[in-house]
Amino acid sequence: MADRKAGVGFVVTRTPLRVSFAGGGTDLPGFYERDGGAVLSTTIDKHLYVTVKRHGELFNEGFRLNYSLTEHVRALDEIQNHIARECLRLLHVDPPLYISTVADVPDFSGLGSSSSFAVGLLNALHAMRGERVSAGQLAEEASHVEIDILKRPIGKQDHYAAAFGGVNFFRFLPGGSVTVESQHLAPGLIERLFDHLLMVWTGIQRDAGVVLSEQNANISNRLDHLQEMREHAEQLQALIRNGFSPVEFGRVLDDTWSLKRQLASKITNDRIDQWYQQAKQAGAVGGKICGAGGGGFLLLVTPPDRRDVVRRAVADMTELPIRYEAHGSRVLLPAGE
């Protein structure tokens, strides 16, 4: 239940992006309604910022939106950005409104940016209305917008990661409920984990919906793959709880990538496979494409003493340095939210 207080006229939120280690695909309703799903993921120090402010009456427009495009419209129904339009429909704030967003990485990159946008915008709109809401409410509202209203063929993991932040083990239960197990790791373990992660950009941006539509259609024929991928999430959770083994962690990611690439035809391609093999031959012990697949970022588990060798092996890719982010979506302005 929202805690209502006086509304404000200017809000900035910061919402993290995420890296999913294992279990992606088991958060789709077509699977978890049968058997229950599980995902282990972490948020990273790459964010999406949303600004919402009351717009000046002299501009003679109901809504101005700045993202990769700019929109100037009089009425809510005219907004072309589907997520923004439906979030505004869900949480009414009197126009005129100015909404802008900027991110640390490109969209369509496999780090959950659309879900982070939905969570961040809803968080900002609640603040505009003078409401404090829980991470669980933000995650459910954002997933409702993308899955139930917009009918996107996605799961809930990205909304929960963006709202809660940190390293989490999510269980997706028949009926749609989600349990969140925050992973309280031994001192120094999270730093050691990130010391072994190397993220490189394929330069390929793709619409996850295209990949996930085919993956959804294939669920009945890939149940054994998805069950094993869920077990991989459980194995990784046990690994980080009982002491981080880089080689074992990388091996599980390698196994889960081998299964994931069989879920749909566009998850990988010859170029991605070549990059991955070059990285492994240079010393990476495992990895996977982030998100639905088809492009975006390639995550590699690489011992620190092999990082430079692996970098040279994939020198035509751009590295994205990443570290741990402990917080989920936050209101930065006004301060003290």
C-alpha positions as CSV (number, residue, x, y, z in Angstrom):
1,M,0.0,0.0,0.0
2,A,1.4,3.4,-0.9
3,D,2.2,5.9,1.8
4,R,0.6,9.2,0.6
5,K,2.2,12.6,1.4
6,A,2.3,15.9,-0.4
7,G,3.2,15.7,-4.0
8,V,6.2,17.3,-5.6
9,G,6.9,19.0,-8.9
10,F,10.3,17.6,-9.9
11,V,11.6,14.1,-9.5
12,V,14.8,12.2,-10.6
13,T,15.1,8.5,-10.2
14,R,18.1,6.2,-10.7
15,T,17.4,2.5,-11.5
16,P,20.2,-0.1,-12.0
17,L,20.6,-2.5,-15.0
18,R,21.2,-6.1,-14.3
19,V,23.2,-9.2,-15.3
20,S,21.4,-12.5,-15.1
21,F,23.7,-15.4,-14.4
22,A,21.4,-18.4,-14.8
23,G,17.7,-19.4,-15.0
24,G,16.7,-16.8,-17.6
25,G,13.7,-18.2,-19.5
26,T,12.3,-20.0,-16.5
27,D,10.7,-16.7,-15.5
28,L,8.4,-16.9,-18.5
29,P,4.8,-17.8,-17.5
30,G,4.7,-20.6,-20.1
31,F,7.3,-22.4,-18.0
32,Y,6.8,-21.3,-14.3
33,E,3.1,-21.9,-14.4
34,R,4.0,-25.6,-15.1
35,D,7.0,-26.1,-12.9
36,G,8.2,-23.0,-11.2
37,G,11.2,-21.0,-12.2
38,A,14.3,-19.6,-10.6
39,V,16.9,-16.9,-11.6
40,L,20.1,-15.8,-10.0
41,S,21.1,-12.2,-11.0
42,T,22.9,-9.1,-9.8
43,T,22.5,-5.4,-10.5
44,I,25.5,-3.5,-11.8
45,D,26.8,0.0,-11.6
46,K,25.2,1.0,-14.9
47,H,21.9,2.9,-14.5
48,L,19.0,4.5,-16.2
49,Y,17.9,7.9,-15.0
50,V,14.3,9.2,-15.3
51,T,13.3,12.8,-14.8
52,V,9.7,13.9,-14.4
53,K,8.7,17.5,-13.8
54,R,5.7,19.7,-14.1
55,H,5.9,21.3,-17.6
56,G,5.4,25.0,-18.2
57,E,1.9,26.0,-19.4
58,L,3.4,28.3,-22.0
59,F,4.6,25.3,-24.1
60,N,1.0,24.5,-25.0
61,E,1.5,20.7,-24.8
62,G,0.3,18.1,-22.4
63,F,3.4,15.9,-22.5
64,R,7.0,16.3,-23.7
65,L,9.1,13.2,-23.7
66,N,12.8,13.0,-24.4
67,Y,14.5,9.6,-24.8
68,S,16.1,8.3,-28.1
69,L,13.3,10.3,-29.7
70,T,11.4,13.5,-28.7
71,E,7.7,13.7,-28.5
72,H,5.5,16.8,-28.1
73,V,1.8,15.7,-27.7
74,R,-1.4,17.2,-26.2
75,A,-3.0,14.0,-25.0
76,L,-1.9,10.9,-23.2
77,D,-3.3,8.6,-26.0
78,E,-0.9,10.3,-28.5
79,I,2.2,9.2,-26.7
80,Q,4.2,6.8,-28.9
81,N,6.4,5.4,-26.2
82,H,4.3,2.5,-25.1
83,I,5.8,2.0,-21.6
84,A,5.6,5.7,-20.8
85,R,2.0,5.9,-22.0
86,E,0.8,3.0,-20.0
87,C,2.7,3.9,-16.8
88,L,1.1,7.4,-17.0
89,R,-2.3,5.7,-17.6
90,L,-1.7,3.5,-14.5
91,L,-0.5,6.3,-12.2
92,H,-2.3,9.5,-13.1
93,V,-0.4,12.7,-12.6
94,D,-2.0,15.9,-13.9
95,P,-0.4,17.2,-17.1
96,P,1.4,19.1,-18.4
97,L,4.5,16.9,-17.7
98,Y,8.0,16.8,-19.0
99,I,9.6,13.3,-19.0
100,S,13.2,12.5,-20.0
101,T,15.4,9.5,-19.7
102,V,19.1,8.8,-20.2
103,A,21.0,5.6,-19.7
104,D,24.6,4.5,-19.2
105,V,24.4,1.9,-22.0
106,P,22.5,1.6,-25.3
107,D,19.0,0.1,-25.2
108,F,18.4,-3.4,-26.7
109,S,21.6,-4.5,-25.1
110,G,20.4,-7.4,-22.9
111,L,20.8,-5.7,-19.5
112,G,17.1,-5.2,-18.9
113,S,16.8,-1.5,-19.8
114,S,13.2,-1.5,-20.8
115,S,12.2,-2.9,-17.4
116,S,14.5,-0.6,-15.6
117,F,12.8,2.3,-17.4
118,A,9.3,1.0,-16.4
119,V,10.4,0.7,-12.8
120,G,12.2,4.0,-12.7
121,L,9.3,5.9,-14.3
122,L,6.7,4.4,-12.0
123,N,9.0,5.2,-9.0
124,A,9.1,8.8,-10.2
125,L,5.4,9.0,-10.8
126,H,4.7,7.7,-7.3
127,A,7.0,10.4,-5.9
128,M,5.2,13.0,-7.9
129,R,2.0,11.8,-6.3
130,G,3.6,12.0,-2.8
131,E,3.6,8.2,-2.4
132,R,6.3,5.9,-1.0
133,V,6.1,2.4,-2.4
134,S,7.9,-0.9,-1.7
135,A,10.3,-2.6,-4.2
136,G,7.8,-5.4,-4.5
137,Q,5.0,-3.1,-5.6
138,L,7.2,-1.3,-8.1
139,A,8.2,-4.7,-9.6
140,E,4.7,-5.9,-9.8
141,E,3.4,-2.7,-11.4
142,A,6.2,-2.6,-13.9
143,S,5.7,-6.2,-14.9
144,H,1.9,-5.6,-15.1
145,V,2.5,-2.8,-17.6
146,E,4.9,-4.7,-19.8
147,I,3.4,-8.2,-19.6
148,D,-0.3,-7.8,-18.9
149,I,-1.1,-4.5,-20.7
150,L,1.5,-4.3,-23.5
151,K,1.5,-8.1,-23.9
152,R,5.3,-8.3,-24.3
153,P,6.6,-11.9,-24.4
154,I,8.9,-11.4,-21.4
155,G,9.3,-12.6,-17.8
156,K,9.4,-10.8,-14.5
157,Q,13.0,-11.2,-13.5
158,D,14.2,-7.8,-14.9
159,H,11.5,-5.8,-13.0
160,Y,12.4,-7.5,-9.7
161,A,16.1,-7.0,-10.2
162,A,15.7,-3.3,-11.0
163,A,13.3,-2.7,-8.1
164,F,15.3,-4.6,-5.4
165,G,18.9,-4.3,-6.5
166,G,21.8,-6.4,-5.3
167,V,22.4,-10.1,-5.8
168,N,19.2,-12.0,-5.6
169,F,17.8,-15.5,-6.1
170,F,14.2,-15.1,-7.5
171,R,11.7,-17.9,-7.5
172,F,8.7,-17.6,-9.9
173,L,5.8,-19.7,-8.7
174,P,2.7,-21.0,-10.4
175,G,0.0,-18.3,-10.1
176,G,2.5,-15.5,-10.7
177,S,3.9,-14.8,-7.2
178,V,7.6,-14.2,-6.8
179,T,9.9,-14.8,-3.8
180,V,13.0,-12.8,-3.4
181,E,16.0,-14.2,-1.6
182,S,18.6,-11.5,-1.1
183,Q,22.1,-13.1,-1.1
184,H,24.1,-12.0,1.9
185,L,27.6,-12.9,0.8
186,A,30.8,-13.3,2.8
187,P,33.0,-10.2,3.1
188,G,35.1,-9.7,-0.1
189,L,33.2,-12.3,-2.1
190,I,31.2,-9.9,-4.2
191,E,34.4,-8.0,-5.1
192,R,36.1,-11.3,-6.0
193,L,33.1,-12.3,-8.2
194,F,33.2,-9.0,-10.1
195,D,37.0,-9.3,-10.4
196,H,36.3,-12.4,-12.5
197,L,33.7,-10.8,-14.8
198,L,34.6,-9.3,-18.1
199,M,31.8,-7.7,-20.1
200,V,32.2,-6.9,-23.8
201,W,29.9,-5.3,-26.3
202,T,29.0,-7.2,-29.5
203,G,27.8,-3.9,-31.2
204,I,24.5,-5.7,-32.1
205,Q,21.3,-4.2,-30.8
206,R,18.2,-6.3,-31.1
207,D,14.6,-6.4,-29.9
208,A,14.3,-9.0,-27.2
209,G,10.7,-9.6,-28.1
210,V,11.6,-11.2,-31.4
211,V,13.8,-13.8,-29.7
212,L,11.5,-14.3,-26.8
213,S,8.4,-14.9,-29.0
214,E,10.1,-17.9,-30.6
215,Q,11.4,-19.0,-27.2
216,N,7.9,-18.9,-25.8
217,A,6.6,-20.9,-28.7
218,N,9.3,-23.6,-28.0
219,I,8.7,-24.0,-24.3
220,S,6.8,-27.3,-24.5
221,N,9.6,-28.8,-26.6
222,R,12.4,-27.4,-24.4
223,L,11.1,-28.3,-20.9
224,D,14.1,-30.4,-20.0
225,H,16.5,-27.6,-21.1
226,L,14.7,-25.1,-18.9
227,Q,14.5,-27.4,-15.9
228,E,18.3,-27.9,-16.2
229,M,18.8,-24.1,-16.5
230,R,16.7,-23.6,-13.3
231,E,19.0,-26.1,-11.6
232,H,22.0,-24.1,-12.8
233,A,20.6,-21.0,-11.0
234,E,20.3,-23.2,-7.8
235,Q,23.9,-24.5,-8.3
236,L,25.2,-20.9,-8.6
237,Q,23.3,-19.8,-5.5
238,A,25.0,-22.7,-3.6
239,L,28.4,-21.8,-5.0
240,I,28.3,-18.1,-3.9
241,R,26.9,-19.1,-0.5
242,N,29.6,-21.7,0.2
243,G,32.6,-19.8,-1.2
244,F,33.2,-18.6,-4.7
245,S,34.9,-21.0,-7.1
246,P,35.7,-19.1,-10.3
247,V,36.3,-22.2,-12.3
248,E,33.1,-23.9,-11.2
249,F,31.1,-20.7,-11.6
250,G,32.4,-20.3,-15.1
251,R,31.7,-24.0,-15.9
252,V,28.0,-23.6,-14.9
253,L,27.7,-20.5,-17.0
254,D,29.2,-22.4,-19.9
255,D,26.7,-25.2,-19.4
256,T,23.8,-22.8,-19.2
257,W,24.9,-21.0,-22.3
258,S,25.1,-24.3,-24.2
259,L,21.4,-24.9,-23.3
260,K,20.2,-21.4,-23.8
261,R,21.5,-21.2,-27.3
262,Q,19.1,-24.1,-28.2
263,L,15.9,-22.4,-27.0
264,A,15.5,-20.3,-30.1
265,S,17.2,-19.8,-33.5
266,K,18.2,-16.2,-33.0
267,I,19.8,-16.4,-29.6
268,T,23.3,-16.7,-31.1
269,N,25.0,-16.5,-34.5
270,D,28.3,-17.4,-36.1
271,R,30.0,-14.2,-35.0
272,I,28.9,-14.5,-31.4
273,D,30.0,-18.1,-31.3
274,Q,33.4,-17.2,-32.8
275,W,33.9,-14.4,-30.1
276,Y,33.0,-16.9,-27.4
277,Q,35.3,-19.6,-28.6
278,Q,38.2,-17.0,-29.0
279,A,37.6,-15.9,-25.4
280,K,37.6,-19.5,-24.1
281,Q,40.8,-20.4,-26.0
282,A,42.4,-17.3,-24.4
283,G,41.5,-18.3,-20.9
284,A,37.9,-17.5,-20.1
285,V,36.3,-20.4,-18.2
286,G,32.8,-19.7,-19.3
287,G,30.2,-17.1,-20.1
288,K,27.0,-16.2,-21.9
289,I,25.2,-13.6,-23.9
290,C,23.3,-11.3,-21.5
291,G,19.5,-11.1,-21.8
292,A,17.4,-12.8,-24.5
293,G,20.3,-13.2,-26.9
294,G,21.0,-12.3,-30.5
295,G,23.4,-9.5,-29.5
296,G,24.0,-7.1,-26.7
297,F,26.8,-7.9,-24.2
298,L,28.8,-11.0,-23.9
299,L,29.7,-11.8,-20.2
300,L,32.9,-13.8,-19.7
301,V,34.1,-15.4,-16.5
302,T,37.9,-14.7,-16.7
303,P,40.6,-15.2,-14.1
304,P,42.3,-11.8,-13.4
305,D,45.7,-13.0,-14.6
306,R,44.1,-13.9,-18.0
307,R,42.1,-10.7,-18.6
308,D,44.6,-9.0,-20.8
309,V,45.0,-12.2,-22.9
310,V,41.2,-12.5,-23.3
311,R,40.9,-8.8,-24.1
312,R,43.4,-9.2,-26.9
313,A,41.5,-12.3,-28.2
314,V,38.3,-10.2,-28.6
315,A,40.0,-6.9,-29.4
316,D,37.4,-6.0,-32.0
317,M,34.8,-5.8,-29.1
318,T,34.5,-2.9,-26.7
319,E,34.8,-3.7,-23.0
320,L,32.3,-2.3,-20.5
321,P,33.8,-2.2,-17.0
322,I,31.2,-3.2,-14.4
323,R,31.1,-3.4,-10.6
324,Y,28.4,-4.3,-8.1
325,E,25.3,-2.1,-7.4
326,A,23.6,-2.9,-4.0
327,H,20.6,-0.7,-4.5
328,G,17.5,-0.9,-6.5
329,S,15.5,2.0,-8.0
330,R,16.0,5.1,-5.9
331,V,14.6,8.6,-5.8
332,L,17.6,11.0,-6.1
333,L,15.7,14.3,-6.2
334,P,14.0,15.6,-4.2
335,A,16.7,14.5,-1.6
336,G,15.4,12.4,1.3
337,E,12.8,10.5,-0.7
